[in-house]
């Protein structure tokens, strides 16, 4: 049951936050399939609005197959492992954000839209992963207290 909560709770809370942001922007800007290719903020929100179920499935699978096993086996054991995992996730997210931004970028508009969209996608990922890891930490905080006290005892 605890593992199921670790898989579902962070993803549902993150998607709930993004869903609220999209919902409150919908009255100002309609979300249509034709909006997706524009390469701006509203195209990203239209994509989320139209394909949220597929994105939710990908988020749950990522959490189940990659994040929770890494968290349970490595992250709660040492600070070094947490830092390495965080850096790896950050590099992967920034690289994918850059790749997606480059794919939808129109070179005739200059580099500003590319960098702006790259930064925006990276910010979304940062919020997603920070919220996810805070939730996982709150669920396993007793393990961190135990691990920290064991590290202090071994250092003495």
C-alpha positions as CSV (number, residue, x, y, z in Angstrom):
1,X,0.0,0.0,0.0
2,X,2.8,2.4,0.8
3,X,4.5,1.8,-2.5
4,X,1.3,2.4,-4.3
5,X,1.0,5.8,-2.5
6,X,4.6,6.6,-3.4
7,X,3.7,6.0,-7.1
8,X,0.3,7.7,-7.3
9,X,0.4,10.5,-4.7
10,X,3.2,12.6,-6.2
11,X,2.0,12.2,-9.8
12,X,-1.6,13.1,-8.9
13,X,-0.6,16.1,-6.9
14,X,1.7,17.4,-9.7
15,X,-0.9,16.8,-12.3
16,X,-3.5,18.5,-10.1
17,X,-1.3,21.6,-9.8
18,X,-0.8,21.7,-13.6
19,X,-4.4,21.0,-14.2
20,X,-5.5,23.9,-12.1
21,X,-3.1,26.2,-13.9
22,X,-4.5,25.1,-17.3
23,X,-8.1,25.3,-16.1
24,X,-7.8,28.9,-14.8
25,X,-6.2,30.0,-18.1
26,X,-8.8,28.3,-20.3
27,X,-11.5,31.0,-20.1
28,X,-8.9,33.5,-21.5
29,X,-7.6,31.3,-24.2
30,X,-9.5,28.3,-25.7
31,X,-7.6,25.1,-25.9
32,X,-7.8,23.6,-29.4
33,X,-5.8,20.9,-31.2
34,X,-4.6,23.5,-33.7
35,X,-3.0,25.5,-30.9
36,X,-0.4,22.8,-30.2
37,X,2.0,23.6,-32.9
38,X,2.4,27.4,-32.2
39,X,5.4,26.9,-29.9
40,X,4.2,29.3,-27.1
41,X,2.9,28.9,-23.6
42,X,-0.7,28.3,-24.8
43,X,0.4,25.5,-27.1
44,X,1.9,23.7,-24.2
45,X,-1.2,24.2,-22.1
46,X,-3.4,23.0,-25.0
47,X,-1.1,19.9,-25.2
48,X,-1.5,19.2,-21.5
49,X,-5.3,19.8,-21.7
50,X,-5.8,17.5,-24.6
51,X,-3.4,14.7,-23.7
52,X,-3.5,14.8,-19.9
53,X,-4.5,11.1,-19.7
54,X,-1.6,9.9,-21.7
55,X,0.8,12.2,-19.8
56,X,-0.6,10.9,-16.5
57,X,0.0,7.3,-17.6
58,X,3.6,8.2,-18.5
59,X,4.1,9.9,-15.2
60,X,2.8,6.9,-13.3
61,X,5.0,4.5,-15.2
62,X,8.0,6.7,-14.7
63,X,7.3,6.9,-11.0
64,X,6.8,3.2,-10.7
65,X,9.6,1.9,-12.9
66,X,12.4,4.5,-12.2
67,X,11.8,7.0,-9.4
68,X,10.4,4.8,-6.5
69,X,13.0,2.0,-6.9
70,X,15.8,4.6,-7.0
71,X,14.3,6.4,-4.0
72,X,13.8,3.2,-1.9
73,X,17.2,1.6,-2.8
74,X,19.5,4.6,-3.0
75,X,18.1,8.0,-2.0
76,X,17.3,7.2,1.6
77,X,20.7,5.7,2.3
78,X,23.0,8.7,1.7
79,X,23.3,12.3,0.9
80,X,25.7,11.6,-1.9
81,X,23.2,9.3,-3.6
82,X,20.5,12.0,-3.4
83,X,22.8,14.6,-4.9
84,X,23.8,12.3,-7.8
85,X,20.2,11.3,-8.5
86,X,19.1,14.9,-8.4
87,X,21.9,16.0,-10.8
88,X,21.1,13.1,-13.2
89,X,17.4,13.9,-13.3
90,X,18.2,17.6,-13.8
91,X,20.5,17.0,-16.7
92,X,18.1,14.6,-18.4
93,X,15.2,17.1,-18.0
94,X,17.2,20.1,-19.3
95,X,18.4,18.0,-22.3
96,X,14.8,16.9,-23.1
97,X,13.5,20.4,-22.7
98,X,16.1,21.6,-25.0
99,X,15.4,18.9,-27.6
100,X,11.6,19.6,-27.5
101,X,12.2,23.3,-27.7
102,X,14.5,22.9,-30.7
103,X,12.0,20.7,-32.5
104,X,9.2,23.2,-32.2
105,X,11.5,26.3,-32.7
106,X,11.1,28.4,-35.9
107,X,14.6,29.6,-36.8
108,X,13.2,32.6,-38.6
109,X,12.1,34.1,-35.3
110,X,15.6,34.2,-33.9
111,X,17.0,32.4,-30.8
112,X,14.9,34.2,-28.2
113,X,11.8,31.9,-28.6
114,X,14.0,28.9,-28.4
115,X,15.7,29.9,-25.2
116,X,12.5,31.2,-23.7
117,X,10.6,28.0,-24.4
118,X,13.6,25.9,-23.2
119,X,13.7,27.8,-19.9
120,X,9.9,27.4,-19.5
121,X,10.0,23.7,-20.0
122,X,12.9,23.4,-17.6
123,X,10.9,25.3,-15.0
124,X,7.9,23.0,-15.4
125,X,10.2,20.0,-14.8
126,X,11.8,21.6,-11.8
127,X,8.5,22.2,-10.2
128,X,7.3,18.7,-11.0
129,X,10.4,17.0,-9.5
130,X,10.7,19.3,-6.4
131,X,7.0,18.6,-5.5
132,X,7.6,14.9,-6.2
133,X,10.7,14.6,-4.0
134,X,9.1,16.7,-1.2
135,X,6.1,14.3,-1.1
136,X,8.4,11.3,-1.1
137,X,10.5,12.8,1.6
138,X,7.5,13.5,3.8
139,X,6.3,9.9,3.3
140,X,9.7,8.5,4.3
141,X,11.1,11.1,6.7
142,X,11.5,8.5,9.5
143,X,14.0,6.6,7.3
144,X,16.0,9.8,6.8
145,X,16.2,10.4,10.6
146,X,17.4,6.8,11.0
147,X,19.9,7.0,8.2
148,X,21.3,10.3,9.5
149,X,21.8,9.0,13.0
150,X,23.5,5.9,11.6
151,X,25.8,8.1,9.5
152,X,26.7,10.1,12.6
153,X,27.5,7.0,14.6
154,X,29.7,5.6,11.9
155,X,31.6,8.9,11.6
156,X,32.5,8.8,15.3
